[in-house]
């Protein structure tokens, strides 16, 4: 079994960049390449790598939600990013099939990241502290995800974010049936999202 240093297994969502390991390896890229070859680490995108969970085998591949959360955590920190939109809907099981894009709320804009498998991570600059979010368990740890109510408002306001409008509309209908409507209404008023709330109510 390949030995993976604690700096990698204890990294946010087990995701690292070569520059994060400069203090423990003289040549981080070469060391990571060796671990990738041995199946202990998976390359997510150029410059981003994720450590295989302890309970998974060498052929493990993360979901796009796990991959996106790991990349965002490596860039911004584990508590400074939030899975939102269609990605949050996936976590809440409101979109049943796998999708090829992930949407992350972050404190500042960042260029999209193209994943090794062809998917894409898109970042949206938002006040992450102002979002209604909670910790959800992913394959490599916990990440902040917008609540079903916040996800509903976000999808209603920007259904095309991620270029998956059909899936976004279906997710709104799915989540509307199990949302806390008192909480949703309060959240809509606080965030001045009355128009989005009316769209959701029409699908209730």
Beta strands, then each sheet from edge to edge (+ up, - down):
strand 1: 15-16
strand 2: 41-45
strand 3: 48-51
strand 4: 81-83
strand 5: 101-106
strand 6: 113-114
strand 7: 120-125
strand 8: 133-138
strand 9: 141-146
sheet 1: 1+ 3- 2+
sheet 2: 4+ 5- 7- 6+
sheet 3: 8+ 9-
end
